[in-house]
Amino acid sequence: MTVAVFDRLEQLPDDPILGLNELISSDPRSEKLNLGVGVYVNDDGITPVMEAVRLAERRIHEEQVSKAYLSPRGRAEFINPLGERIFSNDLWIRRRDRIAGLQTAGCVAALRLGAEVLGASGIREIWVSEPTWPIHAPIFEAAGLKVRRYPYYKTGETGVLWDDMIAKLSGIGPSDAVLLHGCCHNPSGSDLSLEQWRMLSDHLKKRGSIPFIDVAYAGLGEALDNDLAGLRLLTELVDEAVVAVSCSKSFGLYRERTGALYFSGGSKRNVSAALSNALNLARTSYSMPPDHGGAVVAKILSDHELEALWRAELKRMCEKLNGCRAQLAELAEENGLNWGFIREQKGMFSLLPITPAQTKKLREEHAIYMPSNGRINIAGLSNAGCRHLIHSVVAITD
């Protein structure tokens, strides 16, 4: 008897974060709280379309005359202005012939293409922080890289495990890449200081290891330029770097799958070679990037009024996150929980010092949904949500 082709496959588990959505949607309790999926939500619990995006879309709709394919590289009017905002106008101009980029189908595609290019260039291992976004390791493993881990953060504490991190990375060399979070570390919310970025740059350069920076939350920590200061310093100091950029959070373009991948190198020739490899890989995977999100970003960054509006909206989002952090830390302390670290962290995420069993109890007994590692999306908390979370954690830990 012939065995069906699909019978040879094993059933794979749901994504640990996205799988929460089905559980939440089937939960009838009115007090349910979704702290899992990493999207920004406003005080009404909505992931809004930014006004700058709405206005840009309106203009695109009125002006667009074709839906023809983009090239695998994407829109120059997206890649170049975005690169200028990421690397700074000064660095972008001075290194214009030594930084090259392409538009990608979201940041995941940028990470995968970057990993493939690194593998083709002789990189065999990539070091990621412990903890990190859970999809980092599968992406890099699928690209053929061996994933190693360096200590970065201990749940419930303020700051990073700097000495442990550097000690673990003491043996890296020219066949190693090191993944770094550009800002607003996911899932810990704890970032490197500017001085630590400087020391890390020197550490990597001396060992010939290449940094791979994931920039997903620029503008949601302190301010756009503050959040990107470490990346800019590192790019200035090291010989080569790879930078993956997401427009999902900073522009609210989640479903539009809008990202970019940049290569910074020592010469025009070597970044051109890296770019050509990435373009070849893109052509044989998704072929060319979706256009709409890139067109929106290009329109915003080409218009002073739209960019000013976007920056103002991004600032309000950042202020909302930091306000939620302050309120949550204060309520926690009032209820005997030592969560002051949340106030000091940045961006959308923090890790609560609770066990997987306790996250299950929060879900089953209090309708609070989060991954089993206790990572919470700060943006998912309203005033009432903060109180519900604190009182529920106290109840399950008494």
Order of alpha helices (4+ residues) and beta strands (2+ residues): alpha-beta-alpha-alpha-alpha-beta-alpha-beta-alpha-beta-alpha-beta-alpha-beta-alpha-beta-beta-alpha-alpha-alpha-alpha-beta-alpha-beta-beta-alpha
